[in-house]
Amino acid sequence: MEFRKKSTVGPLGSSAKILIKIAFVAIILLLVVVLVDKINFPYPNKKIEKIISNENLKVVK
């Protein structure tokens, strides 16, 4: 019995298969972005303030 490699492309060309894979990856990335957007991240409770003294400021003319 001989084994033969099937070398026919079939109804879809190789470029169509690549386009389908790219579209599939794009859909998955879009779903990930939408799901991350729906997560409600908490706002920071602590107010951040930094006091800068006048000694460190220089006047530029």
For each residue, the residues with C-beta under 8 A, 3 or more apart:
1:
2:
3:
4:
5:
6:
7:
8:
9: 12 13 14
10:
11:
12: 9 16 17 20
13: 9 16 17
14: 9 17 18
15: 18 19
16: 12 13 19 20
17: 12 13 14 20 21
18: 14 15 21 22
19: 15 16 22 23
20: 12 16 17 23 24
21: 17 18 24 25
22: 18 19 25 26
23: 19 20 26 27
24: 20 21 27 28
25: 21 22 28 29
26: 22 23 29 30
27: 23 24 30 31
28: 24 25 31 32
29: 25 26 32 33
30: 26 27 33 34
31: 27 28 34 35
32: 28 29 35 36
33: 29 30 36 37
34: 30 31 37 38
35: 31 32 38 39
36: 32 33 39
37: 33 34
38: 34 35
39: 35 36
40:
41:
42: 45
43:
44: 48
45: 42
46:
47:
48: 44
49:
50:
51:
52: 56 57
53: 56 57
54: 57
55:
56: 52 53
57: 52 53 54
58:
59:
60:
61:
